């Protein structure tokens, strides 16, 4: 992941999650779909793990004010991009 002058190597799960968010840019990425696609099942523990990855991605992307990951209560996540 490269933003400006900084570059960061993402883990496999970070990459998969960011890929799904990008595919659904400015639309809701269904939480259960992402869990099943990336973690194979939607158990409580995998859901908590995904929340940690979302937090990491938010931190990485915070360097770009045009990009934001938001929660859509009861549905999933949305990658908002102004570009």
C-alpha positions as CSV (number, residue, x, y, z in Angstrom):
1,X,0.0,0.0,0.0
2,X,1.5,3.3,-1.1
3,X,0.2,6.7,0.1
4,X,2.2,9.7,-0.8
5,X,5.9,9.0,0.0
6,X,5.1,6.2,2.5
7,X,4.8,2.5,1.7
8,X,3.5,-0.3,3.8
9,X,3.4,-4.1,3.2
10,X,-0.1,-5.5,4.0
11,X,-0.8,-8.9,5.3
12,X,-2.9,-11.3,3.2
13,X,-6.0,-10.7,5.2
14,X,-5.5,-6.9,5.1
15,X,-5.0,-7.1,1.3
16,X,-8.2,-9.3,0.8
17,X,-10.3,-7.0,3.0
18,X,-9.0,-3.8,1.2
19,X,-9.6,-5.5,-2.1
20,X,-13.3,-6.2,-1.2
21,X,-13.7,-2.7,0.1
22,X,-12.3,-1.3,-3.2
23,X,-14.5,-3.5,-5.3
24,X,-17.5,-2.1,-3.4
25,X,-16.1,1.5,-3.3
26,X,-18.8,4.0,-2.1
27,X,-21.2,1.0,-1.5
28,X,-21.7,-1.2,1.5
29,X,-19.5,-4.3,1.8
30,X,-21.7,-6.7,3.7
31,X,-20.1,-7.9,6.9
32,X,-21.2,-11.5,6.6
33,X,-20.1,-11.7,3.0
34,X,-16.6,-10.4,3.9
35,X,-16.3,-12.8,6.8
36,X,-17.2,-15.8,4.7
37,X,-15.1,-14.7,1.8
38,X,-11.9,-13.9,3.8
39,X,-12.2,-15.9,7.1
40,X,-14.4,-18.8,5.7
41,X,-17.0,-18.5,8.4
42,X,-18.8,-15.7,10.2
43,X,-18.2,-16.7,13.9
44,X,-18.0,-14.2,16.6
45,X,-14.2,-14.5,17.0
46,X,-13.7,-14.0,13.2
47,X,-15.9,-11.0,13.4
48,X,-13.8,-9.5,16.1
49,X,-10.7,-10.3,14.1
50,X,-12.1,-8.5,11.1
51,X,-12.8,-5.4,13.3
52,X,-9.1,-5.3,14.2
53,X,-8.2,-5.4,10.5
54,X,-10.6,-2.6,9.7
55,X,-9.0,-0.5,12.5
56,X,-5.6,-1.2,11.0
57,X,-6.7,-0.3,7.5
58,X,-8.3,2.9,8.8
59,X,-5.0,3.8,10.5
60,X,-3.1,3.2,7.2
61,X,-5.5,5.1,5.1
62,X,-5.8,8.1,7.5
63,X,-2.9,9.7,5.7
64,X,-5.2,10.4,2.8
65,X,-8.0,12.8,3.7
66,X,-10.0,11.7,0.5
67,X,-10.4,8.1,1.8
68,X,-12.4,6.8,4.8
69,X,-13.8,3.5,6.0
70,X,-17.1,3.9,7.8
71,X,-19.4,1.5,9.6
72,X,-22.9,1.0,8.3
73,X,-24.7,-0.2,11.4
74,X,-26.2,-3.6,11.1
75,X,-24.8,-4.1,7.5
76,X,-21.1,-3.8,7.1
77,X,-18.5,-1.3,6.0
78,X,-18.2,1.3,3.3
79,X,-15.0,2.7,1.7
80,X,-15.7,6.3,0.9
81,X,-13.5,7.9,-1.8
82,X,-13.7,11.4,-3.1
83,X,-11.5,10.5,-6.1
